[in-house]
Structure formats: C-alpha cells, structure tokens
Amino acid sequence: MKIAEFVKHKRSVVKLTQPELAEKAGVGLRFVRDLEQGKKTLRLDKVNQVLQLFGYEVCAVELNKTE
C-alpha cells in the first residue's frame, strides 16, 4: 500500500477531516492534501509527523535484489 492510500485509510478509520489531521499533526492543510494525492516530493520529517499520529514512521528497508 502506498503512503497516500495508507494515510487516507487511517484518517477515515479515525474519522478525521484533512484540516483536523493537519492541525493534530502540526502540518499545513496543503501538505496533507499533497500527501494524500501522492505527491512525489515531500519533506520526510513532515510525513513522519503525520504517520506518528497513527503509530508509524517511514524507515529504510532493503529491497529484494534479483540476480
């Protein structure tokens, strides 16, 4: 699941509007909209601010290498 879909889903589960999520996460409404629309260039620290509300964070994972 992509981050955009994940955030939309989690937000709907806890019944928050985009403005409410932005306020609780301490980010702007525009950022939440961009995040949920899958914008490719977003500040990672702000993405983590939003994800922390749901008990998650972005982290590095090793990709499976096919040889």
Long-range contacts (C-beta under 8 A, 24 or more apart in sequence): 2-38, 3-35, 3-38, 3-47, 3-51, 3-58, 4-35, 4-36, 4-37, 4-38, 6-56, 7-32, 7-35, 7-36, 7-50, 7-51, 8-36, 10-54, 11-36, 14-54, 21-50, 21-53, 24-53, 25-49, 25-50, 25-52, 25-53
